[in-house]
Amino acid sequence: MPSAPAPQLSFDELGTPLREVTFVVLDLETTGGSAGTDAITEIGAVKVRGGERIGELATLVDPGTGIPPNIVALTGITTAMVSAAPPLPAVLPTLLEFLSGAVLVAHNAPFDAGFLRAACERHGRAWPRPPVLCTARLARAVLPRSEAPSVRLGALARLFGTATQPNHRALADARATVEVLHHLLERIGNLGVQSLEELLALARAASAHRPTQRQRQQRRLAEPVPSAPGVYLFRGPRDEVLYVGTSGDLKRRVRSYFTAGERRSRIREMVGLAERVDWVVCAHALEAGVRELRLLAAHKPRYNRRSRHPDRGWWVAPTVEAFPRLSVVTTPRDGALGPFGSHRSATAAVEALLEAIPLRRCTQRIPARNPSASPCVLHELGRCKAPCAGLQPVDDYAPAVATWQRLVDGHDDSALRTLADGITGLAGRERFEAAARRRDQLAGLIVALERSQRLAALAALPEVVGARPDGRGGWELAVLRWGRLVAADVARRGTPPMPVVDALRRGAQTILPGPGPLRGAPAEEVRLLHRWLTTGGTRLVHSEPNWSEPARGAASWGEWVRRARPEPISEGQID
C-alpha cells in the first residue's frame, strides 16, 4: 500500500526559497594549484538572483611573481598582461563586498574558496564564511552518469549547450558556470528541492550509492520506452500518476531511474511503488514541455514538486465598485497585472503603484452615493481625497483608475516617471536609504509590468506560427492560438517546411479565448511559448494579427532597470 503523503511543512521549515537567494558565481585563475604558495592572477564573478544577472566583477590581478609557462599555455594570461593590474590587497575589499550576503558558487568550489580564504588570511581580512555551493558536486548529485559521464565544466557546458563556453579565463568561466547552475536548478525543481538549505544538502550528499534491489528489478519498465522526445509518466499500483517528466530521449531518461546515478531517496521510493511507465512521444522539446505542464496540472503527482499548479499565481486588479482600490487576487480579471510568484511581491507592486496613482488604500466598500465614513489620516496628510466621506465624487476619482489601466496596458508610463522623479528627489535630499528602497520597488514593478505586457501580448493573438532550426537541417514547427500550443511537428531535412505548416494550421485545435489578461491560458504555458518564440533562432512564420507590444510599455524602461541594479565592475573601476 502506498505510503501516506508527507505532512505539509510550515514556512519556517521550508527554508529560504531558491528564487530569493542571491548567488555569486566565482572563478579564479591562479599561478598554480596550491592556495598556500600560489597566487591569484584573474578574478571573474557574476551575481544572479531569481534567474537574472544583476552584476559582474572582472579584473586581472598582479600576483607579484612570474606566471609559469604551463599556466600561460593553459589560460593565455602572461606576466606582461598582469604587470599593470592592481595587486590583490587592492582588489580583495571590492570582491568581498560583492560577495556580501550571497551564496558563493564555483565549479570545483574547494579550489576557488580555498584560494579566497587563504587570501583573506594572508592580507588580514576576516573570512566572511559564506555558504558555498559546488556546481561539480551538484551536477554529480543531479545528473545520471548515463547522461553526464563527466562533470567537468567544459563537458557540462556542451551537455547544456551554454551560450558561453569556458576557456580558462575567469569571467568567461564564471558566465558558463552561471548557465550550468541555472540548468541544474531547473533539474532539481522536480526533486522536492525548493530551498537553499535543501540545495546545499543535495550537493553535500553527492557520494555514490548502489541501486537498490527494487531498482534493479524495475529496469524492465524501461524496455518498451522509445528513444524519442516526449513525456513519461510513472504509474502506481492503483494506476495513479506518481511522477511526470520530460526528456529528449525517453528511453535513456527512464533507464536512469534504475541506476546507481539515481540518488534521490524520494524518487527511489517512487520507483519502488511504480507498476508501469506510460509515455507520449512528442514532435520536439517545446511540445514535450507543454504536455508536461498540462499533465502536472491534471494529475498533480505527489512525487513532483515543480509546476503542479501552473494556473496558480497572484495578480493585482482593481475591485469592481464605484471607487475601486487595488487588491491582490488569485483569479485574474481583464486588466489585471501579473502573474506574481508570491503574495509578497504582488503587495510590493501595489505599494509602489499607490505612491504614483491616487487610488484609495482603505479596504471597505464605498457606495457611489451618500458615503458616510470619516476621513482617515491619509486625508489629513493630503494623500487621499476621502471618497469614503463623500469629499471626492466618482467623476473626480475615475481618472486615477484610468491611469492605472493605461499603465497596465502599456499606453501611458507617466506613473513610472512620477516614481522615478520621486527617487531622484529623495536622493537630492540625501535620503539615500529611502531612495534605494523606492528604486528597488520601482525596478520590481517595471519587471512585473514588462512580463505581464509581454505575456498578454502573445496571449491576445488568435494565431502564431513559429519555426526553429532543429540542428539537423530541419525545422521544429509550432502553432499557437490564444496563448496555447495547438499543434506541433517537424519538417525534416529535405522536406519543404511550408506545406507542413499549412497542414498543421488546418488540423490545429480550435481554441476559444477565455477571460483575463492571458485569455484563460496558464501563465507557465504562455511563458514557455514566449521563451521558445524569442530564443534559439526561432523565426516567426505567421502572426494574426501582427505580434506587437505597446510602445509605451515597461520594456522601454529596461535601461533604467539595468542602471538601477549593480553595474558590471571593470578593471578600471577597481583601484
N, C-alpha and C positions, 0 to 999 in steps of 0.2 A: 504493500500500500504506500503511495507517495507520502513523503513527509510533509507535515504542515508548513505553510509559508512562515518565514521568519517574522517576528513582530516588527511593527513599524518603529523606526528609530526616531528619537527626539532630535531637535535641531542641534542640541549640544553634542549628541553622539555622532552626528553626520560629519563634523569637522568643517574645515574651510573648503567651500565649493571651488572646484578647479577653475571655473570661469572668473573667479575673483582673485586668483593667485597671480602675482607678478613673478615672471621668470626672467633671469638674466643668463643668457647662454654665452659662455665664455670659451675662448680658445687662446692658448698661449703658444708662441713659437719660442724656442729656447736654444741655448748653445749645446745642450746635451740632455741626458735623461735623469740626472741627479739633482734634486732640489737643494741639496746641501752644498754642492760645488759648482753647479752650472747656473747660468743667468738667463733672464727673460730678454728676448730680442724684439718681440712684437706682441701687441695685445689687440684682440678683437672681441667685442661684446655687443650683444643685441638684447634689448629689453622688450618683452612681449607680455601682453595680458589679454585674456579673452580672445585669443587667436589673432590679435592685431599687434603690429610692430609699433612701439611707442618711443624708441630711442636706440641710438647706436653709439659706440665708442670705438675708435680705432687709432692706433699710433704705433710707430716704431719706437724702440727703446734702446738707448745706448747701454750695452752690457758692461762697458768698462774693460773689455777684453776682446781679443780677436775671435772671429767666428770660424770654427773648424771647417775644412774643405768639404767633409761629408755632409755637414749641415747646410752649407751653401748649395751643394748639389741637390739636396732634398727640397729646400724652401726657396732658393733663389735670393735669399737675403744675404748681402755681403757686408763686410766690415765697413766699406765706404758708405753704404746706404745708411748705416746707423750712427755714423760718426757725428752727424749734426742733430741727431734725435735727442729728446730730453732723457736724462737719467731716470732710473726707476723711482728714487725718492721724490722727484717732481711729479711723476705720473700717479703714484700709488694713492694719494688722497682723493684724486678725482675718480679713480677706479673704485675705491671703497665707497665713496658717496653714491656712485652709480649702482653699486650692489646693495645699498642700504634698503632693508625691508623686503628683499626679494629672495627667491629660491635660486641658488647657484646651480646652473645646469652645464654639464660638459660631457663630451664623448670621451670615455676613459677619465672620469672625473677625479679619481685619486691623483692622477698626474697633475692636472691643472690646479686643483685645490691644494695639493701638496706644495707646488711652487709658490702659490699665492700666500699660503700660510707661512712658508719659510721667508718670503719677502717681508711680511709683516714683522716677524721676529727679528729679522736682520736690521730693519730700519726703525725699530722702536714703535711700531704701530700695533694696537690691540687687534687681535684676530676676531672679527665680528661673529664667528661661528654661525654662518647662515645654514639653513637646510640645504643639503647637497643631493642632487639627482644625477645619476649617471645614465645617459641615454643608451650606452652599450649594454649595461645590465638590464635596463628596462626593455630593450629590444629582445634580449635573450629570454626575458620573462614572458613577453607577449607573443613573439613570433615563433612558430614551429620551425624546427631545423629543416624540414622539407621545403619550406618557403624561403628561409634565410639561413643557409649553411654557414655564412659568415656574418658577423655583426660589426665588421669594420665600417668606418664612416663612409668610405667610397662605395662599399657593397650595398649599404642601406640606401645611399643616395641614388644608386642605379635601380634598386628594387622599387623605390617610391617615385622615381622619375623627377627628382627635385630640380627646380629651375636653376639653382646654384649648385655647381659641382665642386667638391672640396679639392684644393690644390696646394695644401700645406702653407697657405697664407692665412693669417689669423682671422680677418674679417670674413673672408670667403668661407672658411671652415665653420665659423660661428653661424653664418647665414644658412649654410647647408644643414647644420645641426638643428637650427630652428625648424626647418621644414621637416626633418626627420622626427623631431619631437612632436610636431603637430599631427603627423601621420600616426605616430604611436598613440597619442591621446585619442585620436578617432577610434583606434582599435580597442582601447580599453573601455570605451563607453558602454559596451555590452558585457563587461566583466563585473559590473557592480562597483567599479572604482569611480567614485564621484567626488572624492575629497582629496586634498593634498596629503593627508595622513595615510589614506589608503594607497595613493600613488607611491609614496616613499616606501611603504611596506611591501608593495608588489615588487619594486626594484630590488629591495634587500633580499627578497625570497627567490632570487633567480638561480638558486642552486639546482642541480639536476635532480630529477625524480624518475623513478621507473614507472612504466604504465602498470595500472592495477590489472588483476586477473580479469575483472569485468570489462575493462577497456579492451583487452586483447580479444575477449570473446565477442565483443560488439563490432569488431572490424568488418564482419560480414555485412553490416548495414551499409557500408560504403561501396560494396561491389557493384550494384546496378547503377550507381550515380554516374551520369555522363561527364566528360571533360568539356564543359561548355560554361559560358557565363550564365548566371542566374541566381535564384534564391532557393535556400534549403530550409526545411522545417523538421526539427526533431519532434516526434510524437510519442506520448507516454502510453501506459497500459490501457487507459480509457479513451484513447485516440485524441487526447488533449494536446495542444501545441505547447511544447516545453520551451522551445527556443527557435528563433528565426535569425538567419544570417544571409549574407550575400557574398559572392566571390566571382572573380573572372574565370576560375577553374573549379567547378563544383566538386569534382571527384577529389582533387588534391586537397581542397579545404576540408571536406568532410572526413577524409582519411586522417587529417592531422589531429582530430579529436581523440583518436585511438592510439596515439603515440606518446613517447616519453616527453615530447615537446609540450604537451598539454598539462600545465601545472596548476591550473586554477581549481581549487577544491570545489567550488560551487558548480563549475562546468563538469568536473568529474562526477559529481553527484547526478547532474542532469543526464550524462551519458549512461550512467548506471540504470536510470529509470527508462531510457528510451527503448521503444519497441520497434520503431521503424523510422526511416528518413524519407520524406517526400521532397520533391524539388519542382521548380518551374524554370525551364530554360528560357532565357531572355535574349533579345537581339544584341544588347550591349549593356555596359555598366549603368547607364542612365536608367534604362528600363528596370534593371535589377534593383537599383536604389529606390525607385518609386514604388515598385511592388513590395519591397521590404518595408517601407514606411506604412503602406496600406495594410499589410499582413500584421505588423506590430500593433496598429491601431485596432484591427478587427479582433485579434486573439489575445492581446496583452499577455504574452507568455511570461510566466513568473521568473524564468531564468534570464530574461533580457532586462536590462536596466535603462537602455537608451531609446528614446523616441517611441515609447509605448503610448504616448498621448500627443500625437503630432498636432492635434487641434487645440491643445492646451496652451494658454498664454494670457497675458494681461494687456488690456487696451485702455486708452484714455479716450473718453467720449463725453459730450455734453448730455446732461439729463434732459428729458423731454418734458418741459414745463415752460411757463411764461418767462421765468428768469432762470435760464439754465446755468448750472455750475458744472465744473469738470469732475468726473468721477472715474474711478478705476474699476473696470468691469472685465469679466471673463468671456462674455458673448459679444463679439464686435457688432456694432451697428454701422450703417452707412455714415461716412465722415469721421470714423474713429481713427486714432493714431496708435500704431502698434504693428506687430505684437512685441511686447517686452518679455524678457526672460524671467523677470521676478516682479513681485508686487512692489518691492522697494524701488526698483529702477523706474517703474511707472509713476510712483509717487514723487520721485525726484524730478521727473519731467513736468508733472503738474506744478510743483513748487516753482520751477523755472518759468513756466508759462505765465503763472499768475503775477510774476514780477513785471511782465510786459503788457499783459492783456487784462483790463479791469473787470474781470469776472468775479462774482461773489465767492467767498470762501466758506460761508456758513452752509450747513447741511439740511436745514429744514426746507420744506416745500413752501413756496410763496405764492399765494393766489394773485391772479392778474389784477383783481380789483380789491380794494379795501384791505391791503396788508396792514397788520396791526402790531407787529413786533416792535421792540425798542431798538434803536440803533446800537450797534456794538462798538467796541473800542476802535476798530479799524475805521469807522466813520469819523470818529473824533480825531484820528491821526491823518485824515484826508486820503485814505487808501480805499475807501468804499463809499458809494453814494447812497447806501442804505435803502435798497429796494424793499427790504423786509419791513421797513417802517413807512412805506409809501412815499419816500422822498425822491425816488427815481422812477419815472414811468417806463413802460415796456418799450416805447419807441426810442427812448434815450439809451436803454440797455442793449438793444438789438445790434448796434454797430460793433460792440465788443464780441458778440457771438459770431458776427460775420468775419471779423478779423481772425478769430480762431480758425474758422473753416477755410478761409483763403490761405492761411499759413499751412494747414494740414494738406490742402490740395496743391500747394506749390505755386500759388498765384500771387502771393504777397509775403515778402520776407521782412516787412517793416518791424515786426515784433522781435526778430532776431537782431536787427540793427539797434533797436532800443536796448536790448540786453547787452550787446557789445559796447554801446556807448556808456552804459552804466558801469561796466567793468573798467573802462578807461577812466571814468570819473573817480571811482574808488581808488585806483592806483595813483591818480593825480593828487588825491588827498592823503596818500601814503597809508591807506588801509589795505595793505598788501594781502593779509590773510583772507579778508573778506573778498577781495578781488580774485584771489586764487580759487576760493570756493565757488564763486559765481562763474569763473572761467571753466572749471570742471563741469559744473551744472550745464552750462551752455554747450560745451563740447559734447556731452552726453545727449542733450536734446537734439543737437544737429545730426548726430549719428543715427538716433532713433527716427527722426523725420526723414532722413535720406533713405534709410532702409524701408520705411513704411511707403514712401512715394515710389521707390524703385519696384517693390513687390506689387503694389497696387496698379502701377502702370502695366506690368506684364499680365496680371490677372484680369485686367479690363479688356484684353484683346480677344475677339471671337476666335481667331486662329493665328498661329505662328508655326512656321516650319523651319527647322534648323538642320544643318548638316555639318558633321565634324569628321576630319580625316581619321581613319581607323588605324593608321600606322602601317598598313599593308597595301596601300594603293587604292583602298575603297573608302566608303563613306558610311558613317553612322548617321541614321536619319531619325528625326522625331517630329511628331505633330502635337501641338499643344492647343487646347481650347479653354478659355476662361481659367487660366492658371493651373490646368491639369494636363497630364500626359494622356493622350487618347490613342496614339499609335506609334509604333517603333519598328524599325527594320534596318538592314544593312544592304547597301549596294556594293557588292564585292568588286574587287579589281577587275576591270574589263567590262563591267556592266554599266551602261549609261544610267546615271542616277535619277534623271528627271522622270522617266516612266515609272520608276519605283516610287518616287514622291507622289506622282499623280494617283497611283493605285492606293497608296497609303491614305491620301486625303479622301478618296472616295469611300474607303472602307472604315474610316476612323469613327470612333464612338461619338454619338451626339451628346453634347453636354448643355444643360440649361444653366445659366448663371444664377447663383444664389445670392443671399443678402450679404451685406458687409463690404468692407473695402476690398477683400480678396474674392468676392463673388462666390463665397461658400467654399473655396478651395482651402485645404490645410496649409498653414503657413510654411511648414517644413517642406512640403512638396513644392510650393512656389519658389522657396529659397533654393532648393536643389535644382530646379529647372532654370532659374535665373543664372545660377553659377555655371551650369553647363553651357548656356547660350552665350555667356560673356567671357569664357576662358577656353583654353585648349585649341584655339584656331577655329572655333565653330563659326560657320557662315550662316547668315540669315537668308533663307531661300524665299520665304514668303511671309508677309505680315498683313493682316486685315483688321483694321486699317494700319497705317504706318505706325511702327512702335516708336514712341517718343516719351520723354519725361519732361515735366514742367520746367520752363526756362528760369523761373524764379524759385525753383525748389531748393532744398537743402544741399543738393550736390554742389551748387555754386559756392557753398561755404566750406568746401573741402580744404582749401588752402588755409583758411582761418583756423580750422581744427588742427592742421599739421603744425601751424605756428604756435598754437596754444599748448601743444604737447611737447615733451622734451625733444629737442633737435638732435640729429646725429652730431657727435663730437669728433672733429677732425684733429689731426696732429697740431695744426696751428692754434687750436683753442686750448691746448694743454701747455702750461708753462710753469 
